[in-house]
Amino acid sequence: MASPITFSGFNNIDFSSIVTALMQQASLPLTTLQTTQTAVKTQITQFSALASQIGAVQSAAADLSDLASISGFAGTSSDPTAVGVSTSSGAQAAHYEVVVSELARAQVTVSTSSAADSDTTIVASSGTLTIGGVDVTISGDVTLQGLAAAINDTDDIGVSATVIRTAPGTYRLALTSRETGAANAFSVTSGLGGVTFGGNAVEAGDASLLINGIPVTSSSNTLEDVVTGVTITAYKASADAVRVDVAPDSTALKAKVESFITAYNGVVAFIADQRKATGAGQDASIGSDPLLRQLHNALRTSLLGAHGTDTLTTLAEVGVEFTRTGTLELNDTVFDSAMANHTEAVKNLFAASDGVFSAVDALLDTYSQANGFISSAKARLNAQVRRMDEQIVDMQDRLAIQRAALQAEFSAADAAISALNSQRDTLSNFMGGLGSSL
């Protein structure tokens, strides 16, 4: 920053104000450039906001382009605390009576040896503990907590180790299988002198159910492959039958469609706001950038176009309709009718490889990816900001030189005028003295 000007103060000319006024005039191009740079930075922020809007649309489209996650059926349980049910692609209307005789269990084995604490008493100095055929080798002094950590850090061990307090001053090592089921039972062989194991606290076991009178066993309490498109989860064993019904229900799919509509309308509103701001002369908007028109037209074309070769090929046929303002809305009557009469065709229109939302997802990839249109636009603007940074520094340097030169000139002028004023005063005094002597 330039030093402030100090003038004599004996003259009637305000040189400091003159320098300030001249520098303000000279700084106008700099101010204009800084204002332009601020607008460009705001444009970068607007593109980031657009990227978020696109991300919401793409996420909603991805939910609708996953055929496995789309089901026109929903499951209900008469006792959700005992038996849970969910559906996916391939589910059909059906009724099941489910009796959970046994839950799948994970094996738990607790050491018969104990220690007075978990983290100071040495329980072994060296040796190998073999769990399910996997060796855990100890090469130095170890506490129960250290042994548990060594077990948990071993790859493919298949168990989790914890230290439990079974009584005051009594700590033991507990090994729990990471997976339920008899197939995931494990053996323990201890080569550590101070650590021993006996029987199991919990034996590994499979889940045992009756589904419509048919015996079913599973290593997991979540049965995904017993009934096509239906996942049954056992929560507790009981002799009482739980009624599970799978019936047509488009509620979940409709919610996904409505989420997509909301996200798409968000993009439309964003683009409209940017165009309005540009029309009002706001330089910080991106409404004039051709990328917005390109995105809007491409999305609209994709959503209006025909997709696939099934009974239904357009979104309008399932009730997803464009309004006169360019937004989307859902016609519930048309949607419910399509789901009731053409369930598979709706799913194929949405999620087949040539379906509408697969196409939308692929289209938006060209905008959202690291080398996509949005990133390219931001990179272009960031480069512009950097160039402006260099220009601003250069202009500030030139203005500093100009200010220094003006300060020097006006300081010299001030000194010259002061000298002249001094000479004038001297001469005046001389003439006054001469007059009085006559």
C-alpha positions as CSV (number, residue, x, y, z in Angstrom):
1,M,0.0,0.0,0.0
2,A,1.3,3.5,-0.9
3,S,2.3,5.9,1.8
4,P,-0.2,8.7,2.5
5,I,0.7,12.2,1.1
6,T,1.9,14.8,3.6
7,F,1.7,18.4,2.3
8,S,2.8,21.6,3.9
9,G,-0.7,22.7,4.8
10,F,0.3,26.3,4.0
11,N,-1.4,26.4,0.6
12,N,-5.0,26.6,-0.3
13,I,-4.8,23.8,-2.8
14,D,-6.0,20.3,-1.5
15,F,-3.4,18.2,-3.3
16,S,-4.4,15.1,-1.3
17,S,-8.0,15.2,-2.5
18,I,-6.8,15.7,-6.0
19,V,-4.6,12.6,-5.9
20,T,-7.5,10.6,-4.4
21,A,-9.9,11.7,-7.2
22,L,-7.3,11.0,-9.9
23,M,-6.6,7.5,-8.4
24,Q,-10.3,6.7,-8.2
25,Q,-10.7,7.5,-11.8
26,A,-7.6,5.5,-12.7
27,S,-8.9,2.6,-10.6
28,L,-12.2,2.2,-12.5
29,P,-10.9,-0.5,-14.9
30,L,-9.6,-2.4,-11.8
31,T,-13.0,-2.1,-10.0
32,T,-14.8,-3.3,-13.2
33,L,-12.5,-6.3,-13.5
34,Q,-12.9,-7.2,-9.8
35,T,-16.7,-7.0,-10.2
36,T,-16.5,-9.2,-13.3
37,Q,-14.4,-11.8,-11.4
38,T,-16.9,-11.9,-8.5
39,A,-19.6,-12.6,-11.0
40,V,-17.6,-15.4,-12.6
41,K,-16.9,-16.9,-9.2
42,T,-20.7,-16.9,-8.5
43,Q,-21.2,-18.6,-11.9
44,I,-18.9,-21.4,-10.7
45,T,-21.1,-21.7,-7.6
46,Q,-24.2,-21.8,-9.8
47,F,-22.7,-24.7,-11.8
48,S,-22.0,-26.6,-8.5
49,A,-25.7,-26.0,-7.6
50,L,-26.7,-27.4,-11.0
51,A,-24.5,-30.4,-10.4
52,S,-26.3,-31.1,-7.1
53,Q,-29.7,-30.8,-8.9
54,I,-28.5,-33.2,-11.6
55,G,-27.2,-35.6,-8.9
56,A,-30.7,-35.7,-7.4
57,V,-32.3,-36.5,-10.7
58,Q,-29.7,-39.2,-11.5
59,S,-30.1,-40.8,-8.1
60,A,-33.9,-41.0,-8.5
61,A,-33.4,-42.4,-12.1
62,A,-31.0,-45.0,-10.8
63,D,-33.6,-46.2,-8.2
64,L,-36.0,-46.7,-11.1
65,S,-33.5,-48.3,-13.4
66,D,-32.7,-51.1,-11.1
67,L,-35.0,-54.0,-12.1
68,A,-34.3,-56.0,-9.0
69,S,-35.5,-53.2,-6.8
70,I,-38.8,-52.7,-8.6
71,S,-41.7,-54.7,-7.5
72,G,-45.4,-54.3,-8.1
73,F,-46.1,-56.4,-5.0
74,A,-45.8,-55.7,-1.3
75,G,-45.6,-58.2,1.6
76,T,-47.4,-57.9,5.0
77,S,-47.0,-60.0,8.1
78,S,-49.6,-60.6,10.8
79,D,-46.8,-60.4,13.4
80,P,-43.8,-58.3,12.2
81,T,-42.0,-58.9,15.5
82,A,-41.8,-62.6,14.7
83,V,-41.6,-62.7,10.9
84,G,-40.7,-59.9,8.5
85,V,-41.3,-59.8,4.8
86,S,-40.1,-57.8,1.8
87,T,-40.5,-58.1,-1.9
88,S,-38.4,-57.6,-5.0
89,S,-38.6,-58.3,-8.7
90,G,-40.3,-61.6,-9.5
91,A,-42.7,-61.6,-6.5
92,Q,-46.2,-62.9,-7.2
93,A,-49.4,-62.7,-5.2
94,A,-49.5,-65.5,-2.6
95,H,-50.3,-66.4,1.0
96,Y,-48.0,-68.2,3.4
97,E,-48.3,-69.6,6.9
98,V,-44.9,-69.4,8.5
99,V,-43.9,-71.1,11.8
100,V,-40.4,-70.4,13.1
101,S,-39.3,-73.4,15.1
102,E,-35.7,-72.4,15.6
103,L,-33.6,-69.3,14.9
104,A,-30.2,-69.5,13.3
105,R,-27.5,-69.1,15.9
106,A,-23.9,-68.0,15.9
107,Q,-21.4,-70.2,17.9
108,V,-20.1,-68.5,21.1
109,T,-17.1,-70.0,22.8
110,V,-15.8,-68.6,26.1
111,S,-12.4,-69.3,27.6
112,T,-12.3,-71.5,30.7
113,S,-9.2,-69.6,31.9
114,S,-9.6,-66.1,33.3
115,A,-7.6,-63.1,34.3
116,A,-7.9,-60.5,37.0
117,D,-8.2,-57.7,34.5
118,S,-8.4,-57.2,30.7
119,D,-5.4,-55.1,29.9
120,T,-2.6,-55.5,32.4
121,T,-2.4,-59.2,33.4
122,I,-0.2,-61.2,31.1
123,V,-2.1,-64.4,30.0
124,A,0.5,-65.8,27.6
125,S,4.0,-65.0,26.3
126,S,4.2,-67.0,23.1
127,G,2.4,-69.7,21.2
128,T,-0.4,-70.2,18.7
129,L,-4.2,-70.2,19.0
130,T,-5.9,-72.0,16.1
131,I,-9.5,-71.0,15.4
132,G,-11.4,-72.7,12.7
133,G,-8.1,-73.8,11.1
134,V,-6.6,-70.3,11.1
135,D,-3.6,-69.7,13.3
136,V,-3.1,-66.7,15.5
137,T,0.6,-66.6,16.5
138,I,1.7,-64.7,19.7
139,S,5.4,-63.9,19.9
140,G,5.5,-61.8,23.1
141,D,3.7,-61.0,26.3
142,V,0.0,-60.5,25.8
143,T,-3.1,-59.5,27.9
144,L,-6.6,-60.7,27.2
145,Q,-7.3,-57.4,25.4
146,G,-4.1,-57.8,23.3
147,L,-5.1,-61.3,22.4
148,A,-8.6,-60.2,21.3
149,A,-7.0,-57.5,19.1
150,A,-4.6,-60.0,17.6
151,I,-7.5,-62.3,16.7
152,N,-9.6,-59.6,15.3
153,D,-6.7,-58.4,13.1
154,T,-6.2,-61.8,11.6
155,D,-7.5,-62.1,8.0
156,D,-10.3,-64.7,7.3
157,I,-10.5,-65.7,10.9
158,G,-14.3,-65.9,10.8
159,V,-14.9,-64.9,14.4
160,S,-15.0,-61.8,16.6
161,A,-13.1,-61.8,19.9
162,T,-14.1,-59.7,22.9
163,V,-13.2,-59.6,26.6
164,I,-16.1,-60.0,29.0
165,R,-16.3,-59.6,32.8
166,T,-18.0,-62.7,34.1
167,A,-17.6,-61.7,37.8
168,P,-15.8,-59.1,39.9
169,G,-12.1,-59.6,39.1
170,T,-12.8,-62.3,36.6
171,Y,-12.3,-61.6,32.8
172,R,-12.6,-64.2,30.0
173,L,-12.1,-64.2,26.3
174,A,-15.3,-64.7,24.2
175,L,-15.2,-65.9,20.5
176,T,-18.3,-65.4,18.4
177,S,-18.8,-66.6,14.9
178,R,-19.3,-63.8,12.4
179,E,-22.0,-65.8,10.6
180,T,-24.9,-67.8,12.0
181,G,-25.6,-71.4,11.0
182,A,-24.2,-74.9,11.6
183,A,-21.9,-74.5,8.6
184,N,-20.1,-71.6,10.4
185,A,-19.2,-73.6,13.6
186,F,-15.6,-73.5,14.5
187,S,-13.1,-75.4,16.6
188,V,-10.5,-73.9,19.0
189,T,-7.1,-75.4,19.7
190,S,-5.0,-73.4,22.2
191,G,-1.2,-73.5,22.2
192,L,-1.1,-70.7,24.7
193,G,-0.2,-71.9,28.1
194,G,-2.4,-69.5,30.1
195,V,-5.4,-69.6,27.8
196,T,-7.8,-72.6,27.7
197,F,-11.2,-73.3,26.2
198,G,-13.9,-75.9,27.1
199,G,-17.4,-76.3,25.6
200,N,-19.5,-73.7,23.7
201,A,-21.7,-71.2,25.5
202,V,-23.9,-71.2,22.4
203,E,-23.9,-73.9,19.7
204,A,-24.1,-72.9,16.1
205,G,-27.4,-73.8,14.6
206,D,-29.6,-73.4,11.5
207,A,-33.0,-71.7,11.4
208,S,-35.8,-74.1,11.1
209,L,-39.2,-73.0,9.7
210,L,-42.4,-74.4,8.3
211,I,-43.7,-72.5,5.3
212,N,-47.1,-73.7,4.3
213,G,-46.3,-76.9,6.0
214,I,-43.0,-77.4,4.2
215,P,-39.9,-77.8,6.4
216,V,-37.2,-75.2,5.5
217,T,-33.8,-74.8,7.0
218,S,-31.3,-71.9,6.6
219,S,-28.0,-70.9,8.0
220,S,-29.3,-67.3,8.2
221,N,-32.4,-65.9,9.7
222,T,-32.9,-63.9,6.5
223,L,-34.3,-66.3,3.8
224,E,-33.9,-64.8,0.4
225,D,-34.0,-67.8,-1.9
226,V,-37.0,-69.8,-0.6
227,V,-39.7,-67.9,-2.4
228,T,-38.9,-66.0,-5.7
229,G,-39.0,-62.3,-5.1
230,V,-39.9,-62.6,-1.4
231,T,-37.5,-62.3,1.5
232,I,-38.6,-63.7,4.8
233,T,-36.8,-62.7,8.0
234,A,-37.3,-64.8,11.2
235,Y,-37.1,-62.7,14.4
236,K,-38.2,-65.1,17.1
237,A,-39.3,-68.7,17.5
238,S,-42.9,-69.5,18.3
239,A,-45.3,-72.4,17.8
240,D,-47.8,-70.0,16.4
241,A,-48.2,-69.6,12.7
242,V,-47.6,-66.1,11.2
243,R,-49.7,-65.1,8.2
244,V,-47.6,-63.6,5.4
245,D,-49.4,-62.1,2.4
246,V,-47.9,-60.9,-0.9
247,A,-50.4,-58.7,-2.9
248,P,-50.3,-56.2,-5.7
249,D,-49.1,-52.8,-4.4
250,S,-47.7,-50.0,-6.4
251,T,-47.1,-47.7,-3.4
252,A,-43.4,-48.1,-3.2
253,L,-42.8,-47.7,-6.9
254,K,-45.1,-44.7,-7.1
255,A,-43.1,-43.1,-4.3
256,K,-39.9,-43.6,-6.4
257,V,-41.6,-42.1,-9.5
258,E,-42.8,-39.1,-7.5
259,S,-39.2,-38.6,-6.2
260,F,-38.0,-38.5,-9.7
261,I,-40.6,-36.0,-10.7
262,T,-39.7,-33.7,-7.8
263,A,-36.0,-33.9,-8.7
264,Y,-36.7,-33.2,-12.4
265,N,-38.9,-30.3,-11.6
266,G,-36.1,-28.9,-9.4
267,V,-33.8,-28.8,-12.4
268,V,-36.5,-27.1,-14.5
269,A,-37.0,-24.5,-11.8
270,F,-33.3,-23.9,-11.5
271,I,-32.9,-23.4,-15.2
272,A,-35.9,-21.0,-15.3
273,D,-34.5,-19.0,-12.4
274,Q,-31.1,-18.7,-14.1
275,R,-32.7,-17.6,-17.4
276,K,-34.8,-15.0,-15.6
277,A,-31.8,-13.6,-13.8
278,T,-29.9,-13.4,-17.1
279,G,-32.8,-11.6,-18.7
280,A,-32.7,-9.1,-15.8
281,G,-29.0,-8.4,-16.6
282,Q,-27.5,-10.3,-13.7
283,D,-24.0,-11.2,-14.8
284,A,-23.6,-13.8,-12.0
285,S,-26.2,-16.1,-13.5
286,I,-25.6,-18.9,-16.0
287,G,-28.9,-18.6,-17.9
288,S,-27.2,-17.7,-21.1
289,D,-24.8,-20.7,-21.1
290,P,-25.7,-23.1,-23.9
291,L,-25.1,-26.0,-21.5
292,L,-28.4,-25.3,-19.7
293,R,-30.5,-25.3,-22.9
294,Q,-28.6,-28.5,-24.1
295,L,-29.4,-30.2,-20.7
296,H,-33.0,-29.2,-20.7
297,N,-33.6,-30.3,-24.3
298,A,-31.8,-33.6,-23.9
299,L,-33.7,-34.5,-20.7
300,R,-37.0,-33.5,-22.2
301,T,-36.4,-35.5,-25.4
302,S,-35.4,-38.6,-23.4
303,L,-38.5,-38.4,-21.2
304,L,-40.8,-37.8,-24.1
305,G,-39.4,-40.4,-26.4
306,A,-40.3,-44.1,-26.9
307,H,-38.3,-46.7,-25.1
308,G,-38.2,-50.5,-25.5
309,T,-40.6,-52.7,-27.4
310,D,-43.0,-53.9,-24.7
311,T,-46.7,-53.0,-24.4
312,L,-45.8,-49.7,-22.9
313,T,-43.1,-47.5,-24.5
314,T,-43.6,-44.0,-23.2
315,L,-43.9,-42.4,-19.8
316,A,-47.2,-40.8,-20.7
317,E,-48.7,-44.3,-20.9
318,V,-48.0,-44.8,-17.2
319,G,-49.2,-41.4,-16.1
320,V,-45.9,-39.4,-16.1
321,E,-47.0,-36.4,-18.0
322,F,-45.6,-33.0,-19.0
323,T,-47.5,-29.8,-18.0
324,R,-47.8,-26.7,-20.1
325,T,-45.1,-25.1,-18.1
326,G,-42.6,-27.9,-18.8
327,T,-42.7,-29.6,-15.5
328,L,-43.7,-33.2,-14.8
329,E,-46.7,-34.5,-12.9
330,L,-48.1,-37.9,-12.1
331,N,-51.6,-38.9,-13.2
332,D,-52.5,-41.3,-10.4
333,T,-55.4,-42.9,-12.3
334,V,-53.3,-43.7,-15.4
335,F,-50.4,-45.0,-13.2
336,D,-52.6,-47.3,-11.0
337,S,-54.3,-48.7,-14.1
338,A,-51.0,-49.4,-15.8
339,M,-49.7,-51.1,-12.7
340,A,-52.8,-53.2,-12.3
341,N,-53.0,-54.3,-15.9
342,H,-49.4,-54.2,-17.2
343,T,-47.1,-54.6,-14.2
344,E,-44.2,-56.2,-16.1
345,A,-44.5,-53.8,-19.0
346,V,-44.2,-50.9,-16.6
347,K,-41.1,-52.4,-15.0
348,N,-39.6,-53.0,-18.4
349,L,-40.3,-49.5,-19.5
350,F,-38.6,-48.2,-16.4
351,A,-35.7,-50.5,-15.8
352,A,-34.9,-52.7,-18.8
353,S,-31.6,-52.1,-20.5
354,D,-33.4,-50.0,-23.1
355,G,-35.8,-48.5,-20.6
356,V,-36.4,-44.8,-20.0
357,F,-34.6,-44.4,-16.7
358,S,-31.6,-46.3,-17.9
359,A,-31.4,-43.9,-20.7
360,V,-31.8,-40.9,-18.4
361,D,-29.1,-42.3,-16.0
362,A,-26.7,-42.7,-19.0
363,L,-27.5,-39.2,-20.3
364,L,-26.8,-37.5,-17.0
365,D,-23.5,-39.4,-16.7
366,T,-22.2,-37.1,-19.5
367,Y,-22.9,-34.1,-17.3
368,S,-22.0,-35.4,-13.8
369,Q,-18.8,-37.4,-14.4
370,A,-15.4,-36.0,-13.6
371,N,-14.8,-35.2,-17.2
372,G,-18.4,-34.3,-18.0
373,F,-19.9,-31.1,-19.2
374,I,-20.4,-29.5,-15.7
375,S,-16.7,-30.1,-14.7
376,S,-15.6,-28.7,-18.1
377,A,-17.7,-25.6,-17.6
378,K,-16.3,-25.0,-14.1
379,A,-12.7,-25.7,-15.3
380,R,-13.2,-23.0,-18.0
381,L,-14.5,-20.5,-15.5
382,N,-11.8,-21.3,-13.0
383,A,-9.2,-20.7,-15.6
384,Q,-10.8,-17.3,-16.3
385,V,-10.7,-16.4,-12.6
386,R,-7.0,-17.3,-12.5
387,R,-6.3,-15.0,-15.6
388,M,-8.2,-12.2,-13.9
389,D,-6.1,-12.7,-10.7
390,E,-3.0,-12.1,-12.8
391,Q,-4.6,-9.0,-14.4
392,I,-5.7,-7.6,-11.1
393,V,-2.2,-7.9,-9.6
394,D,-0.7,-6.2,-12.7
395,M,-3.2,-3.4,-12.5
396,Q,-2.7,-2.9,-8.8
397,D,1.1,-2.7,-9.4
398,R,0.6,-0.1,-12.1
399,L,-1.8,1.9,-9.9
400,A,0.7,1.9,-7.1
401,I,3.4,3.3,-9.4
402,Q,1.0,5.9,-10.7
403,R,0.0,6.9,-7.2
404,A,3.7,7.2,-6.2
405,A,4.4,9.4,-9.2
406,L,1.4,11.7,-8.5
407,Q,2.6,12.0,-4.8
408,A,6.0,13.0,-6.0
409,E,4.7,15.5,-8.5
410,F,2.3,17.2,-6.1
411,S,4.8,17.1,-3.2
412,A,7.2,19.0,-5.5
413,A,4.5,21.4,-6.5
414,D,3.5,21.9,-2.9
415,A,7.1,22.6,-2.0
416,A,7.5,25.1,-4.9
417,I,4.4,27.0,-4.0
418,S,5.4,27.1,-0.3
419,A,8.8,28.5,-1.4
420,L,7.1,31.1,-3.6
421,N,4.7,32.0,-0.7
422,S,7.7,32.4,1.6
423,Q,9.4,34.7,-0.9
424,R,6.2,36.7,-1.3
425,D,5.9,37.1,2.5
426,T,9.6,38.2,2.7
427,L,9.2,40.7,-0.1
428,S,6.0,42.0,1.4
429,N,7.7,42.5,4.8
430,F,10.6,44.3,3.1
431,M,8.3,46.6,1.2
432,G,6.4,47.3,4.3
433,G,9.5,48.2,6.2
434,L,10.8,50.3,3.4
435,G,7.5,52.3,3.3
436,S,7.5,53.0,7.0
437,S,11.1,54.4,6.8
438,L,10.1,57.0,4.2
